[in-house]
Amino acid sequence: MARSRVLTQRLGCRPKSKLRLIGLDKLRGSNGFITRRHSTREHARLLQRHMLRRQLACGSYRGLRAQQGLPRNGQRTHSNAGTTRKMRQRLGVF
């Protein structure tokens, strides 16, 4: 069964109902249901930040390259990685 149908059944809503017609309490319930069962963008960012800190703590090459803002998987930097360099110039990081 599709996730949207499971969610609407769990909240007691009709599958074709509009968001503006659903009550605020049901929307809050759906947010809690989604965060408990599925990973969210915020959770993914938190995991990525944790992995970077762990790599920096153990002194790995990937962690050091990430800290320097350079490609960390063996990509070329002579002719590529221009986007990274441009972003650093805009932010004022050298």
PyRosetta script that sets phi, psi and omega in degrees:
from pyrosetta import init, pose_from_sequence

init()
pose = pose_from_sequence("MARSRVLTQRLGCRPKSKLRLIGLDKLRGSNGFITRRHSTREHARLLQRHMLRRQLACGSYRGLRAQQGLPRNGQRTHSNAGTTRKMRQRLGVF")
pose.set_psi(1, 144.7)
pose.set_omega(1, -177.0)
pose.set_phi(2, -68.4)
pose.set_psi(2, 151.6)
pose.set_omega(2, -178.8)
pose.set_phi(3, -61.7)
pose.set_psi(3, -38.0)
pose.set_omega(3, -179.1)
pose.set_phi(4, -64.8)
pose.set_psi(4, -37.4)
pose.set_omega(4, 178.8)
pose.set_phi(5, -69.3)
pose.set_psi(5, -38.8)
pose.set_omega(5, 177.2)
pose.set_phi(6, -62.7)
pose.set_psi(6, -42.9)
pose.set_omega(6, -179.5)
pose.set_phi(7, -63.8)
pose.set_psi(7, -44.8)
pose.set_omega(7, -179.4)
pose.set_phi(8, -68.0)
pose.set_psi(8, -36.0)
pose.set_omega(8, 176.5)
pose.set_phi(9, -65.6)
pose.set_psi(9, -41.8)
pose.set_omega(9, -178.6)
pose.set_phi(10, -64.2)
pose.set_psi(10, -37.1)
pose.set_omega(10, -179.1)
pose.set_phi(11, -84.7)
pose.set_psi(11, -13.4)
pose.set_omega(11, -179.8)
pose.set_phi(12, 79.6)
pose.set_psi(12, 30.9)
pose.set_omega(12, 179.2)
pose.set_phi(13, -108.9)
pose.set_psi(13, 163.5)
pose.set_omega(13, 172.5)
pose.set_phi(14, -80.0)
pose.set_psi(14, 144.6)
pose.set_omega(14, -178.5)
pose.set_phi(15, -62.1)
pose.set_psi(15, -28.3)
pose.set_omega(15, -176.5)
pose.set_phi(16, -99.8)
pose.set_psi(16, 11.5)
pose.set_omega(16, -179.0)
pose.set_phi(17, -74.3)
pose.set_psi(17, 149.7)
pose.set_omega(17, -178.5)
pose.set_phi(18, -82.4)
pose.set_psi(18, 149.5)
pose.set_omega(18, -179.0)
pose.set_phi(19, -63.3)
pose.set_psi(19, -36.4)
pose.set_omega(19, -178.2)
pose.set_phi(20, -68.8)
pose.set_psi(20, -19.0)
pose.set_omega(20, 179.9)
pose.set_phi(21, -92.2)
pose.set_psi(21, -12.4)
pose.set_omega(21, 179.1)
pose.set_phi(22, -82.9)
pose.set_psi(22, 139.4)
pose.set_omega(22, -178.7)
pose.set_phi(23, -66.8)
pose.set_psi(23, 158.3)
pose.set_omega(23, -178.1)
pose.set_phi(24, -65.1)
pose.set_psi(24, -34.7)
pose.set_omega(24, 179.1)
pose.set_phi(25, -65.6)
pose.set_psi(25, -35.9)
pose.set_omega(25, 178.1)
pose.set_phi(26, -70.1)
pose.set_psi(26, -36.6)
pose.set_omega(26, 177.9)
pose.set_phi(27, -66.0)
pose.set_psi(27, -39.6)
pose.set_omega(27, 176.3)
pose.set_phi(28, -63.9)
pose.set_psi(28, -38.4)
pose.set_omega(28, 176.9)
pose.set_phi(29, -64.9)
pose.set_psi(29, -37.7)
pose.set_omega(29, 179.1)
pose.set_phi(30, -67.3)
pose.set_psi(30, -36.3)
pose.set_omega(30, 178.6)
pose.set_phi(31, -63.0)
pose.set_psi(31, -44.7)
pose.set_omega(31, 178.0)
pose.set_phi(32, -64.3)
pose.set_psi(32, -40.7)
pose.set_omega(32, 179.4)
pose.set_phi(33, -62.8)
pose.set_psi(33, -44.3)
pose.set_omega(33, -178.3)
pose.set_phi(34, -66.6)
pose.set_psi(34, -45.3)
pose.set_omega(34, -178.1)
pose.set_phi(35, -67.5)
pose.set_psi(35, -28.9)
pose.set_omega(35, 178.1)
pose.set_phi(36, -74.8)
pose.set_psi(36, -35.3)
pose.set_omega(36, -172.7)
pose.set_phi(37, -98.4)
pose.set_psi(37, -25.1)
pose.set_omega(37, -173.8)
pose.set_phi(38, -131.2)
pose.set_psi(38, 152.1)
pose.set_omega(38, 177.0)
pose.set_phi(39, -78.7)
pose.set_psi(39, 144.0)
pose.set_omega(39, -179.4)
pose.set_phi(40, -111.7)
pose.set_psi(40, 171.9)
pose.set_omega(40, 179.4)
pose.set_phi(41, -61.5)
pose.set_psi(41, -40.1)
pose.set_omega(41, 179.4)
pose.set_phi(42, -62.0)
pose.set_psi(42, -41.7)
pose.set_omega(42, 179.0)
pose.set_phi(43, -65.9)
pose.set_psi(43, -39.2)
pose.set_omega(43, 179.0)
pose.set_phi(44, -64.9)
pose.set_psi(44, -40.7)
pose.set_omega(44, 177.1)
pose.set_phi(45, -64.3)
pose.set_psi(45, -39.6)
pose.set_omega(45, 178.6)
pose.set_phi(46, -62.9)
pose.set_psi(46, -43.0)
pose.set_omega(46, 177.6)
pose.set_phi(47, -64.5)
pose.set_psi(47, -40.2)
pose.set_omega(47, 179.6)
pose.set_phi(48, -64.7)
pose.set_psi(48, -42.4)
pose.set_omega(48, 177.7)
pose.set_phi(49, -63.3)
pose.set_psi(49, -39.6)
pose.set_omega(49, 178.5)
pose.set_phi(50, -64.5)
pose.set_psi(50, -42.3)
pose.set_omega(50, 178.9)
pose.set_phi(51, -64.0)
pose.set_psi(51, -39.3)
pose.set_omega(51, 178.9)
pose.set_phi(52, -64.7)
pose.set_psi(52, -43.5)
pose.set_omega(52, 177.7)
pose.set_phi(53, -62.1)
pose.set_psi(53, -39.5)
pose.set_omega(53, 179.6)
pose.set_phi(54, -66.3)
pose.set_psi(54, -41.9)
pose.set_omega(54, 178.6)
pose.set_phi(55, -65.5)
pose.set_psi(55, -38.4)
pose.set_omega(55, 177.2)
pose.set_phi(56, -66.7)
pose.set_psi(56, -38.7)
pose.set_omega(56, -178.3)
pose.set_phi(57, -65.2)
pose.set_psi(57, -37.0)
pose.set_omega(57, -179.4)
pose.set_phi(58, -87.7)
pose.set_psi(58, -3.4)
pose.set_omega(58, 175.4)
pose.set_phi(59, 74.1)
pose.set_psi(59, 31.5)
pose.set_omega(59, -178.9)
pose.set_phi(60, -76.2)
pose.set_psi(60, 159.3)
pose.set_omega(60, 179.7)
pose.set_phi(61, -62.4)
pose.set_psi(61, -42.0)
pose.set_omega(61, -179.4)
pose.set_phi(62, -62.6)
pose.set_psi(62, -39.7)
pose.set_omega(62, 178.4)
pose.set_phi(63, -65.2)
pose.set_psi(63, -41.3)
pose.set_omega(63, 179.1)
pose.set_phi(64, -66.1)
pose.set_psi(64, -42.8)
pose.set_omega(64, 179.1)
pose.set_phi(65, -65.3)
pose.set_psi(65, -37.3)
pose.set_omega(65, 178.0)
pose.set_phi(66, -65.2)
pose.set_psi(66, -40.1)
pose.set_omega(66, 179.9)
pose.set_phi(67, -66.0)
pose.set_psi(67, -35.0)
pose.set_omega(67, 179.0)
pose.set_phi(68, -78.8)
pose.set_psi(68, -11.6)
pose.set_omega(68, -179.6)
pose.set_phi(69, 78.3)
pose.set_psi(69, 28.6)
pose.set_omega(69, -179.8)
pose.set_phi(70, -111.8)
pose.set_psi(70, 163.1)
pose.set_omega(70, 176.1)
pose.set_phi(71, -60.1)
pose.set_psi(71, 141.3)
pose.set_omega(71, -172.9)
pose.set_phi(72, -117.2)
pose.set_psi(72, 5.5)
pose.set_omega(72, -179.0)
pose.set_phi(73, -115.8)
pose.set_psi(73, 28.5)
pose.set_omega(73, 175.5)
pose.set_phi(74, 87.4)
pose.set_psi(74, 13.1)
pose.set_omega(74, 178.9)
pose.set_phi(75, -71.8)
pose.set_psi(75, 158.8)
pose.set_omega(75, 177.4)
pose.set_phi(76, -70.2)
pose.set_psi(76, 145.1)
pose.set_omega(76, 176.6)
pose.set_phi(77, -116.0)
pose.set_psi(77, -11.1)
pose.set_omega(77, -179.5)
pose.set_phi(78, -72.2)
pose.set_psi(78, -47.1)
pose.set_omega(78, -177.4)
pose.set_phi(79, -108.4)
pose.set_psi(79, -12.8)
pose.set_omega(79, 179.6)
pose.set_phi(80, -115.1)
pose.set_psi(80, -167.0)
pose.set_omega(80, 178.4)
pose.set_phi(81, 65.0)
pose.set_psi(81, 21.9)
pose.set_omega(81, 179.0)
pose.set_phi(82, -66.5)
pose.set_psi(82, -34.4)
pose.set_omega(82, -179.8)
pose.set_phi(83, -62.8)
pose.set_psi(83, -42.4)
pose.set_omega(83, 179.7)
pose.set_phi(84, -63.0)
pose.set_psi(84, -42.8)
pose.set_omega(84, -179.9)
pose.set_phi(85, -65.8)
pose.set_psi(85, -39.9)
pose.set_omega(85, 178.7)
pose.set_phi(86, -63.0)
pose.set_psi(86, -42.0)
pose.set_omega(86, -179.5)
pose.set_phi(87, -64.2)
pose.set_psi(87, -39.3)
pose.set_omega(87, 179.7)
pose.set_phi(88, -66.4)
pose.set_psi(88, -37.2)
pose.set_omega(88, 179.0)
pose.set_phi(89, -66.0)
pose.set_psi(89, -40.5)
pose.set_omega(89, 179.7)
pose.set_phi(90, -65.7)
pose.set_psi(90, -35.8)
pose.set_omega(90, -178.8)
pose.set_phi(91, -82.9)
pose.set_psi(91, -12.0)
pose.set_omega(91, -179.9)
pose.set_phi(92, 83.5)
pose.set_psi(92, 20.1)
pose.set_omega(92, 179.3)
pose.set_phi(93, -98.1)
pose.set_psi(93, 134.7)
pose.set_omega(93, -178.9)
pose.set_phi(94, -114.2)
pose.dump_pdb("model.pdb")
